[in-house]
Amino acid sequence: MAARFPSWGRTRPYSFVVKHGFVIAAGAATLLVGIVGCSSQNSSSPGGSQAPGPKASGQETSTSTLPPVSPVQPNQARVTFGTNDAGPFTGVGCETKDGLTTINIEGHLHTTIELTDGDAPAVKSVNIGEIGSDGPALAYVEGVSGTPVVATRDGKNYTVTGSGMGSNSASTEPPVDTPFDVAVTCP
């Protein structure tokens, strides 16, 4: 099956439409979470950030950053954000194209990281979990999120640390600035 794009004057395969439509939808959802999270500051937490996660009534969550993540074995990953551990993971896929590396970590909470190729990569986006789902989720988009994320690379080992807009769907609170750490080794 093929879709016709009149402005292009040629036919594109159906998979092209599905692939790029998903990327556009994911980008729009990430942008929306960033905008909603930035515009919905909780006045009861002045200037601070709190990590989403299950809380007992009246109990505060920790505002400390997560400990640094150490490298993992090839084709393995470790992802933590707020009070959540995103594992276990079933696979890691890494693809470099046009100067960008996309890392997909499959598992309980799917994680996607997009960063520049090179020894000192710049992080373009991080998505942990599925925004709008019943589980916890986090999104970071360069230029939209407040604090830059730091990435290091040593061969096929990547470490990505920073904060993004995180939420726990079990909570009725809006997304908040949430620390995260990712360690992944590409196959």
Secondary structure as the mmCIF struct_conf table of DSSP 4:
data_model
#
loop_
_struct_conf.conf_type_id
_struct_conf.id
_struct_conf.beg_label_comp_id
_struct_conf.beg_label_asym_id
_struct_conf.beg_label_seq_id
_struct_conf.end_label_comp_id
_struct_conf.end_label_asym_id
_struct_conf.end_label_seq_id
STRN STRN1 ALA A 2 PHE A 5
TURN_TY1_P TURN_TY1_P1 PRO A 6 GLY A 9
STRN STRN2 ARG A 10 PRO A 13
HELX_RH_AL_P HELX_RH_AL_P1 TYR A 14 SER A 39
TURN_TY1_P TURN_TY1_P2 SER A 43 SER A 44
BEND BEND1 SER A 45 SER A 45
BEND BEND2 GLY A 47 GLY A 47
BEND BEND3 GLY A 53 GLY A 53
TURN_TY1_P TURN_TY1_P3 SER A 57 GLY A 58
HELX_LH_PP_P HELX_LH_PP_P1 GLN A 59 SER A 62
BEND BEND4 SER A 64 SER A 64
HELX_LH_PP_P HELX_LH_PP_P2 THR A 65 PRO A 71
TURN_TY1_P TURN_TY1_P4 PRO A 74 ASN A 75
STRN STRN3 ALA A 77 PHE A 81
TURN_TY1_P TURN_TY1_P5 GLY A 82 THR A 83
STRN STRN4 ASN A 84 ASP A 85
STRN STRN5 PHE A 89 LYS A 97
TURN_TY1_P TURN_TY1_P6 ASP A 98 GLY A 99
STRN STRN6 LEU A 100 GLY A 107
BEND BEND5 HIS A 108 LEU A 109
STRN STRN7 THR A 111 THR A 116
BEND BEND6 ASP A 117 ALA A 120
HELX_LH_PP_P HELX_LH_PP_P3 PRO A 121 PRO A 121
STRN STRN8 ALA A 122 ALA A 122
STRN STRN9 VAL A 123 ILE A 128
BEND BEND7 GLY A 129 GLY A 129
TURN_TY1_P TURN_TY1_P7 ILE A 131 GLY A 132
BEND BEND8 SER A 133 GLY A 135
STRN STRN10 ALA A 137 VAL A 141
TURN_TY1_P TURN_TY1_P8 GLU A 142 VAL A 144
BEND BEND9 SER A 145 THR A 147
HELX_LH_PP_P HELX_LH_PP_P4 PRO A 148 VAL A 149
STRN STRN11 VAL A 150 ASP A 154
TURN_TY1_P TURN_TY1_P9 GLY A 155 LYS A 156
STRN STRN12 ASN A 157 SER A 167
TURN_TY1_P TURN_TY1_P10 SER A 169 ALA A 170
BEND BEND10 SER A 171 SER A 171
BEND BEND11 GLU A 173 GLU A 173
HELX_LH_PP_P HELX_LH_PP_P5 PRO A 174 PRO A 175
STRN STRN13 VAL A 176 THR A 185
#
